Amino acid sequence: MKYLSGSLTVSAHPGEAITPILLFEKESSGQAPSAGWSASDAVRRQQLLPDPAAWDLLAIALSVVVADGENRRSCSPDGWTREFEMDIALHDPDRWTSISNAFESALRFLTTDLWTMSYRPGGVLPNAPKQPRYPATEAVALLSGGLDSLVGAIDLSAQGRTLFAVSQTVRGDAEKQERFAKRIDGVLEHLQVNHNASTPRGDKETSQRSRSLIFLAFAVLAATATQRYRDGETVPVYVCENGFIAINPPLTNARIGSLSTRTAHPEFLGRIQQILDAAGLRIRIENPYAEKTKGEMLKECLDQVLLLSEAPISTSCGRFQRFNYQHCGRCVPCQIRRSAFIAWGQEDATTYVFGNLGLPDEDHAAFDDVRSVAFARLTVQEDGLDRWLGPALSSPLVENRPGLRKMLQRGLDELGALHTKYGLS
């Protein structure tokens, strides 16, 4: 699919199968895809003035997420891999043209699709506030409403960091994000934004792997609006996720890593860091929990009282909306959450739709994700950890492989404790 992203006034190509995308404005006719109008409005209302390069990064990310959402994987030749040609209007296209290949590689890893990226002049920056303000925070932290980002914000606050929390709002999590931001002392600023990607074609592609890029683009936008960035310093952006789910090792040979998010995978974060450096954006992406399991994050959290209060409210489920904003209890993220509570030694007050995983039916013990975890444990038991991991740690951008290898074993052991609890072998 070919996309021309920017203003609809420059998108007319008679006879060509090119789809226009409108950025940072509402599309009144409802006929063309659009994205970003809500985000630009939220930034304006908070009187923030991000770096123009950060707006260009967001324009790229918004264009990608629209294209991703518009094209069903099931319609591709292999039922998964798609091909995209993106032509995006930017404020400063020259800055990004020289790193097009780097962006294509990062997106290929993130979504497992084939991307061709090109940029042209004509990108419009959202209106700047008349009296901009520059938040006096030390760092930006993603605050999703999930358990890992909650632990991360609590720990960073306890360490004395002042935080600008950035949330991608999704239905069912907005109130949690607001609650967490108010309850954590170190969070001095909170920006809730949504990409508002509109895809009029009909059914959306539900995998939406590209949303990880949107999270980071929003964080970079906020980071470049701070006083620290204005003073010429580098601003840390914290992406707090347990190492097991960040690496996302395929549980069985039949599963691939792209079946789950790669938001915090060290290869993806490393590639994005290289892109930010090449674009001249003074941002440093960090995941302090790259070598920690989720259970270790909970046990070692620096404010146990606050965590005990808020952890049950957080979201982990990969199918949260599908089950009426309840945790399913059986997907891989839910199993990791449940195993983490066991490792923590605290009661799990979360309500799960499928609670007793030991029930011998297709909704519980025979459910695919439950069986996949069981098979992974069996593979390690019979053939060893390295046989199960395969090439999961082979990327040159993955540092400290021995430490990550040990963490993955501990994470699998935590899952084993959950399965043992329900009599699963």
Summary of the structure (lengths in Angstrom):
residues: 425
radius of gyration: 21.4
end to end distance: 45.3
largest distance: 65.5
contacts: 1451
relative contact order: 0.12
helix: 43%
strand: 13%
